[in-house]
Amino acid sequence: MLPTGLLLLWLAVTIWSSPDDGTDVAGMLGLGVALTGIAALAGAVTLSLFAVWRRGHPPRPSFPSWQSDPWRQGELRYWDGDSWTDYTS
């Protein structure tokens, strides 16, 4: 997504800098491409931030059980139904 956004922004600048033929089509097309590029960049940043956040918040099962240790300090960690315990195996 990030390379696509940067490519679209470069394309918008290229279109905007093209010679004006008096119809303002290049300006409108450049604006549309620029807004699409900005949306792609915003999406890439949002996905990156979510991935970083998700790494620190492992998924939680809904019932008490031994699960794979989300912090990789042991092979398994006990989930008591509400939170991860200190018990590992």
Secondary structure, DSSP 4 states (H G I P E B T S, - for coil): -HHHHHHHHHHHHHHHTSPP-SS-HHHHHHHHHHHHHHHHHHHHHHHHHHHHHHHTS----SS-EEEE-TT-SSSEEEE-SSSEEEEE-
